[in-house]
Amino acid sequence: MNTITKVFFWIFTIALGFVNPLISVALVILYYLPGIISSAVTPCEETTYEESVEYDEPNESMKEYSDDIREKMR
């Protein structure tokens, strides 16, 4: 959705919230439902990638120190 469509959607949702808040809540749930489902389906792939990035960075930063300092840090 582009910006204008999002603005109209939220204005419409807020206006319906004054008429019937249940409809407004249902519209917000339907709006965010695809993102919720996609995050629930693919958490394993993302955590594997984050863990690999997390463990790669300290090794690269250790290369910047000399051998003496690395031994003291251990």
Contact map, one row per residue, 1 for C-alpha under 8 A:
11101100000000000000000000000000000000000000000000000000000000000000000000
11111100000000000000000000000000000000000000000000000000000000000000000000
11111110000000000000000000000000000000000000000000000000000000000000000000
01111111000000000000000000000000000000000000000000000000000000000000000000
11111111100000000000000000000000000000000000000000000000000000000000000000
11111111110000000000000000000000000000000000000000000000000000000000000000
00111111111000000000000000000000000000000000000000000000000000000000000000
00011111111100000000000000000000000000000000000000000000000000000000000000
00001111111110000000000000000000000000000000000000000000000000000000000000
00000111111111000000000000000000000000000000000000000000000000000000000000
00000011111111100000000000000000000000000000000000000000000000000000000000
00000001111111110000000000000000000000000000000000000000000000000000000000
00000000111111111000000100110000000000000000000000000000000000000000000000
00000000011111111100000100000000000000000000000000000000000000000000000000
00000000001111111110000000000000000000000000000000000000000000000000000000
00000000000111111111101100000000000000000000000000000000000000000000000000
00000000000011111111111110000000000000000000000000000000000000000000000000
00000000000001111111100000000000000000000000000000000000000000000000000000
00000000000000111111100000000000000000000000000000000000000000000000000000
00000000000000011111111100000000000000000000000000000000000000000000000000
00000000000000011111111110000000000000000000000000000000000000000000000000
00000000000000001001111111000000000000000000000000000000000000000000000000
00000000000000011001111111100000000000000000000000000000000000000000000000
00000000000011011001111111110000000000000000000000000000000000000000000000
00000000000000001000111111111000000000000000000000000000000000000000000000
00000000000000000000011111111100000000000000000000000000000000000000000000
00000000000010000000001111111110000000000000000000000000000000000000000000
00000000000010000000000111111111000000000000000000000000000000000000000000
00000000000000000000000011111111100000000000000000000000000000000000000000
00000000000000000000000001111111110000000000000000000000000000000000000000
00000000000000000000000000111111110000000000000000000000000000000000000000
00000000000000000000000000011111111100000000000000000000000000000000000000
00000000000000000000000000001111111110000000000000000000000000000000000000
00000000000000000000000000000111111111000000000000000000000000000000000000
00000000000000000000000000000001111111100000000000000000000000000000000000
00000000000000000000000000000001111111110000000000000000000000000000000000
00000000000000000000000000000000111111111000000000000000000000000000000000
00000000000000000000000000000000011111111100000000000000000000000000000000
00000000000000000000000000000000001111111110000000000000000000000000000000
00000000000000000000000000000000000111111110000000000000000000000000000000
00000000000000000000000000000000000011111110000000000000000000000000000000
00000000000000000000000000000000000001111111110000000000000000000000000000
00000000000000000000000000000000000000111111111000000000000000000000000000
00000000000000000000000000000000000000000111111100000000000000000000000000
00000000000000000000000000000000000000000111111110000000000000000000000000
00000000000000000000000000000000000000000111111111000000000000000000000000
00000000000000000000000000000000000000000011111111100000000000000000000000
00000000000000000000000000000000000000000001111111110000000000000000000000
00000000000000000000000000000000000000000000111111111000000000000000000000
00000000000000000000000000000000000000000000011111111100000000000000000000
00000000000000000000000000000000000000000000001111111110000000000000000000
00000000000000000000000000000000000000000000000111111111000000000000000000
00000000000000000000000000000000000000000000000011111111100000000000000000
00000000000000000000000000000000000000000000000001111111110000000000000000
00000000000000000000000000000000000000000000000000111111111000000000000000
00000000000000000000000000000000000000000000000000011111111100000000000000
00000000000000000000000000000000000000000000000000001111111110000000000000
00000000000000000000000000000000000000000000000000000111111111000000000000
00000000000000000000000000000000000000000000000000000011111111100000000000
00000000000000000000000000000000000000000000000000000001111111110000000000
00000000000000000000000000000000000000000000000000000000111111111000000000
00000000000000000000000000000000000000000000000000000000011111111000010000
00000000000000000000000000000000000000000000000000000000001111111100000000
00000000000000000000000000000000000000000000000000000000000111111100000000
00000000000000000000000000000000000000000000000000000000000011111110110000
00000000000000000000000000000000000000000000000000000000000000111111110000
00000000000000000000000000000000000000000000000000000000000000001111111000
00000000000000000000000000000000000000000000000000000000000000000111111100
00000000000000000000000000000000000000000000000000000000000000001111111110
00000000000000000000000000000000000000000000000000000000000001001111111111
00000000000000000000000000000000000000000000000000000000000000000011111111
00000000000000000000000000000000000000000000000000000000000000000001111111
00000000000000000000000000000000000000000000000000000000000000000000111111
00000000000000000000000000000000000000000000000000000000000000000000011111
